[in-house]
Every structure is written in C-alpha cells, then in structure tokens.
Amino acid sequence: MSPLLAEIIGTAFLIALGDGVVANVVLSKSKGQQSGWIVISMGWAMAVFVGVFCAGQYSGAHLNPAVTLALAIKGSFSWSLVPAYIGAQLLGAMLGALLVWLCYKKHFDASDDAAGKLAVFCTAPAIRTPWYNLLTEFIATLVFILAIFYITKPTTGIGSLDALPVALLVLAIGLSLGGPTGYAINPARDLGPRIMHALLPIPGKGSSDWAYAWIPIVGPLAGAIAATVIYNALQN
C-alpha cells in the first residue's frame, strides 16, 4: 500500500470510529444516546488505535497535519511530502465523516438538535472565548506532540507498535484537557468533517460554525511547532 493511500485509509478509520462514537452518544434514538463523555473519550482513543495500527507500517500513521508538520520541523520527515500527506489526511477525514453520516442517517433525520448534529462532525467550545479556546487547543496539542516524540523515539513516525500508547495518550488528553473545546488536536479531524457537514443534506443542521473553524486549525499547528522546538531544545 502506498503511504498516501495509507494516510487516507487510516484517517478515514479514525474519523469513522471517532465521529461515530459522538453520533452514538448525541443523536436521537441511538442505543448509545446520553452515554456520556467517558464513552466519547474512550471511543476516540480506540479510533486512534485502529487508524494508527492499520496505517503505521505503510506511512508512519501521521493521520494529523500537526504530526506531519512536527516531524518535518524535527527533521525526520521530508518537507516535500508534507502537502501530499496533509491532503490525504483531509480526504480521509471527509471520507470517514461520510461513512458516519450514512450509518446514522436516520438518526440525523430524527434529531432536532442542530448543535448536536454539528458536534458529530467537528468540535465546538463549551464556553466560547476564542483566545482561551485557542490556548486550550495549543496546550493540548503541545502535550500530544511532545509525548508522541518520546513514545516513538527514535523512530521517524508513529508505527503500528506505537498504536496502543498513542491511543492511551489520546484517552488521557480527552479525559483531562478535552472539556473546554472537545480536543481537536488535529486540523484534518476538524476541518474535513466540518466541510462534510456543510455539504451533506442533513435536515435542520444549522450553521457549520465557520467563525470558530480557524481555532482547531491554528491552535494544533502552533502547539505542534512549540512542542518540536521544546523537544529539540531538550535534546541539546
């Protein structure tokens, strides 16, 4: 399998299972409705495990533009591959969101909560204060990337053997730092499904909240840059 196809498939698994657990918890008449934040956090952790395990041996399982950017800055990934990897991740995220919509279409139709429908696809803050929301995404991603560097040291990506510790890391971030913003920590994870929310014929879906959409892009990318600078400084 080519690395780019692996990034598409791995990210599609990530979003299908990650957005899927949110759909299960928030949409009307689902068997998992109102099962809570711990279920969502665990579901996202397992989504990361599956995506990383499946793509790891082929692409290094970045599945996240913040990871790709961090590895390129660190010097362990070619800058020439960065645009293609990010494009593949965005495409995979859109595909995964499409699969969730198809699985839960009748539940989208049965739900009246526009905010809940949007939450299936992308993040939104619990208290909307843009600069604090940005800071939260920055800190969560800094912790995520810095921890990944130590988990995967001295490799050049996130291989299949790293799938479980990375999944546990995502679970820890979700449980500990995820409350304020829903812990995007991945620009493709938020942007790709948000685009699909805007495009898909979901009744009563409301706005895709593009005014907020820059925060789960800029925050994780800035956090990734800061984490790489800190990691490189600590190695000297």
Stockholm file with secondary structure:
# STOCKHOLM 1.0

chainA/1-236         MSPLLAEIIGTAFLIALGDGVVANVVLSKSKGQQSGWIVISMGWAMAVFVGVFCAGQYSGAHLNPAVTLALAIKGSFSWSLVPAYIGAQLLGAMLGALLVWLCYKKHFDASDDAAGKLAVFCTAPAIRTPWYNLLTEFIATLVFILAIFYITKPTTGIGSLDALPVALLVLAIGLSLGGPTGYAINPARDLGPRIMHALLPIPGKGSSDWAYAWIPIVGPLAGAIAATVIYNALQN
#=GR chainA/1-236 SS CCHHHHHHHHHHHHHHHHHHHHHHHHSTTCTTTTCCHHHHHHHHHHHHHHHHHHHHHHHCCCCSHHHHHHHHHHTSSCGGGHHHHHHHHHHHHHHHHHHHHHHTHHHHHHCCCHHHHHHHHSCCCSSCCHHHHHHHHHHHHHHHHHHHHHHHTTSSSCCGGGHHHHHHHHHHHHHHHCTTTCCCCCHHHHHHHHHHHHHSCCTTCCCCCTTTTTHHHHHHHHHHHHHHHHHHHHHC
#=GC SS_cons         CCHHHHHHHHHHHHHHHHHHHHHHHHSTTCTTTTCCHHHHHHHHHHHHHHHHHHHHHHHCCCCSHHHHHHHHHHTSSCGGGHHHHHHHHHHHHHHHHHHHHHHTHHHHHHCCCHHHHHHHHSCCCSSCCHHHHHHHHHHHHHHHHHHHHHHHTTSSSCCGGGHHHHHHHHHHHHHHHCTTTCCCCCHHHHHHHHHHHHHSCCTTCCCCCTTTTTHHHHHHHHHHHHHHHHHHHHHC
//
